[in-house]
Amino acid sequence: MNLNCKHIYLPDGFKDDVYLSIEDGKIKEISDKPGGSANTLTLDGFVMPGCVNTHAHMGMKIFNELYQSLNKRTQIDGKQGIDWLNQIWGYEPKFTPEDVYAATCMTAYEMISSGTIAVADHYFFPEEVIKTSNETGLRILVSPAIFQTKKNGEYTGNYFMNPDRDIDSLLAEIKDLSITNLGLAKIAIGAHSIYMLPQNDLEKIAKFSEREGIPVHMHLGESQEIKTLKELGTDSISYVNELGLLTERLLIAHGTILTQEDAFRMAFAGSKLAWCPFTNARKGKGLIKYKEMDLAGVPVGLATDGNISAFSMNLFRHMSYGVTLVNCHEGDMSAISTEDSFKILTINGARCLGLDKEIGSIEVGKSADLICVKQPNPTDVIHSTEANDVDFVMVAGRVLKQEGKLTNGDHYQKVRRLFRDSVSRLEEMIKND
């Protein structure tokens, strides 16, 4: 298959009239001249690598539908931080694997529709998430969430959603998953946070990650952990460094309380940062030190966080919001340039997921993971792209969206029905709770 790209973002900048040759799911050739194949598709908009979402909780889409009922029961709108999480955690055990499968598929299609081709997910029922990845065509770094429950502020020794398991069996399951045929999916350890896992669990996770070469995807450097850090008499990065977690395998989500010194330590270790500008700002949790992270050499990728916090899975919206926040904070409208924005959305995100050898840029030998947006102007792409502006999506040479329509419409309709059934059942459970 050949693609005639009228406008395109390549590693050496923005170009016009470029031809791509796609073979066996990979980019075989990039040229300014047409290839020999008669099978050429012309993309009139702006072609770029697909967007990468570096931190999400895809199964939480159910809560978007349940929120009104949930708020009547719990007044969740008035809760913040750990109190807000406790309300959510009170209802997640009611979810079945089928519920999470349907919700994750619906989120995947929302992401694909708006130009996302890969995501780091942090949730439960990993087999269902792997299934979602391969059925929808979205690359997913599947990070089964691990954390202990607490009673009166003390750890109970029980693991949320896995009350009959211990840390060793949870890690053994992750190892088993990592050596199966994952297709488009990959596996990480979803260590929740330093405030929901005790030190001995975190040390075991660090040793397991080193031994098996499996990445760790965790919340860190956020306001919820300040109390824990005071009790420990340390800071976020020093603590994970002592535990053996601060390595090139660590993907940190949030990082709003991290400092310039932390940035240098992260860069030296090779750790990455998932930036959630909208959810952090909406909750009043602050802004990451983007310029310091970037100058230190930390790969900063963009993230939505969970559906219930983000409202939209459209990464372009979140990028526009993040650019606006940083430029305002720095007093410089070019603090994050248009080209910086494309790097954050694409190659930096790929680095965060450990996929930069496969995706994140349009280069010969890399996987054919790319999208086409109707706007031809790069700045307009960043600041005004909606899902209906994304005309074409391809992952590993497979077309997932063409002429503005999902190509897997039958599957979408199937999981949409399943999702509605899940929501109806859970609505009844909340009413009768």
Sequence and secondary structure as in RCSB ss.txt:
>XXXX:A:sequence
MNLNCKHIYLPDGFKDDVYLSIEDGKIKEISDKPGGSANTLTLDGFVMPGCVNTHAHMGMKIFNELYQSLNKRTQ
IDGKQGIDWLNQIWGYEPKFTPEDVYAATCMTAYEMISSGTIAVADHYFFPEEVIKTSNETGLRILVSPAIFQTK
KNGEYTGNYFMNPDRDIDSLLAEIKDLSITNLGLAKIAIGAHSIYMLPQNDLEKIAKFSEREGIPVHMHLGESQE
IKTLKELGTDSISYVNELGLLTERLLIAHGTILTQEDAFRMAFAGSKLAWCPFTNARKGKGLIKYKEMDLAGVPV
GLATDGNISAFSMNLFRHMSYGVTLVNCHEGDMSAISTEDSFKILTINGARCLGLDKEIGSIEVGKSADLICVKQ
PNPTDVIHSTEANDVDFVMVAGRVLKQEGKLTNGDHYQKVRRLFRDSVSRLEEMIKND
>XXXX:A:secstr
 EEEEEEEEETTEEEEEEEEEEETTEEEEEESS  S S EEEEEEEEEE EEEEEE GGGHHHHHHHHHHHHHH 
GGG  HHHHHHHHHTTGGG  HHHHHHHHHHHHHHHHHTTEEEEEEEES HHHHHHHHHHH  EEEEEEEE EEE
ETTEEEEEETTBTT  HHHHHHHHHHHHTS  TT EE BEE  TTSS HHHHHHHHHHHHHHT  EEEEESSGGG
HHHHHHHTS HHHHHHHHT  STTEEEEE TT  HHHHHHHHHHT EEEE HHHHHHTT     HHHHHHHT  E
EE    HHHHS   HHHHHHHHHHHHHHHHT TTSS HHHHHHHHTHHHHHHTT TTTSSS  TTSB  EEEES 
 SHHHHHHH  GGGEEEEEETTEEEEETTEES HHHHHHHHHHHHHHHHHHHHHHHT 
